[in-house]
């Protein structure tokens, strides 16, 4: 009986530790990536700023040619491939 009691206490302790670690982790995270493109901004900006031109360069379109892109405004877009979305929040020129 003592062994069962110790096993139950060990399992409860593990659950308590896991819950404590989960509460210690941040609730939000972000991922940022950047690349250097060997071209003048005057050639790149129109392709990035115009969401309708994304099909020309987006890697997601090559992965999923049937992907649907719907634009809500000239500077904002939602791209759907599977269940993900992409939003342009700001663009520096």
C-alpha positions as CSV (number, residue, x, y, z in Angstrom):
1,X,0.0,0.0,0.0
2,X,2.9,2.3,0.7
3,X,4.2,1.8,-2.8
4,X,0.8,2.8,-4.3
5,X,0.7,5.9,-2.1
6,X,4.3,6.9,-3.2
7,X,3.4,6.4,-6.9
8,X,0.3,8.5,-6.6
9,X,2.2,11.3,-4.7
10,X,4.9,11.2,-7.4
11,X,2.3,11.5,-10.2
12,X,0.7,14.4,-8.4
13,X,4.0,16.1,-7.9
14,X,4.8,15.7,-11.6
15,X,1.5,17.3,-12.5
16,X,2.0,20.2,-10.1
17,X,5.5,20.8,-11.6
18,X,4.1,20.7,-15.2
19,X,1.3,23.1,-14.3
20,X,3.8,25.5,-12.6
21,X,6.1,25.4,-15.7
22,X,3.1,26.0,-18.0
23,X,2.1,29.1,-16.0
24,X,5.7,30.4,-16.0
25,X,5.9,30.3,-19.8
26,X,4.8,33.4,-21.8
27,X,1.3,33.3,-23.2
28,X,2.3,34.9,-26.5
29,X,5.2,34.6,-28.8
30,X,6.3,36.0,-32.1
31,X,8.6,34.8,-34.9
32,X,10.4,37.2,-37.1
33,X,12.5,36.4,-40.1
34,X,14.4,38.7,-42.5
35,X,16.5,38.3,-45.6
36,X,18.7,40.6,-47.6
37,X,17.6,41.0,-51.3
38,X,20.2,42.2,-53.8
39,X,17.9,44.6,-55.6
40,X,16.9,48.3,-55.1
41,X,13.8,49.0,-53.0
42,X,12.1,50.5,-56.0
43,X,11.9,47.0,-57.6
44,X,11.0,45.1,-54.4
45,X,8.5,47.5,-52.7
46,X,5.8,47.2,-55.4
47,X,5.8,43.4,-55.2
48,X,5.5,43.4,-51.4
49,X,3.1,46.3,-51.1
50,X,0.6,45.0,-53.6
51,X,-0.9,41.9,-52.1
52,X,-2.3,40.9,-55.5
53,X,1.3,40.5,-56.7
54,X,2.2,38.0,-53.9
55,X,1.5,35.0,-56.2
56,X,4.5,36.0,-58.3
57,X,7.0,35.4,-55.4
58,X,5.3,33.7,-52.5
59,X,6.8,30.4,-51.5
60,X,3.4,29.3,-50.2
61,X,1.9,29.5,-53.7
62,X,4.5,27.2,-55.0
63,X,3.7,24.7,-52.2
64,X,-0.1,25.0,-52.7
65,X,-1.0,26.3,-56.1
66,X,-4.7,26.2,-55.2
67,X,-4.2,28.6,-52.3
68,X,-6.8,31.4,-52.2
69,X,-5.7,34.9,-51.3
70,X,-8.4,37.5,-50.4
71,X,-7.6,41.1,-49.9
72,X,-9.6,43.3,-47.6
73,X,-7.8,46.6,-48.4
74,X,-4.9,47.6,-50.6
75,X,-2.4,47.3,-47.8
76,X,-3.8,44.3,-45.9
77,X,-4.3,40.8,-47.0
78,X,-5.3,37.4,-45.7
79,X,-3.6,34.4,-47.4
80,X,-5.1,31.0,-46.7
81,X,-3.1,27.8,-47.2
82,X,-4.4,25.1,-44.9
83,X,-5.5,26.9,-41.8
84,X,-3.0,29.8,-41.5
85,X,-3.4,33.5,-42.2
86,X,-1.0,36.3,-43.0
87,X,-1.5,39.9,-42.2
88,X,0.5,43.0,-43.2
89,X,0.5,45.3,-40.2
90,X,2.9,48.0,-41.4
91,X,5.3,48.5,-44.3
92,X,8.3,50.9,-44.2
93,X,9.4,52.3,-47.5
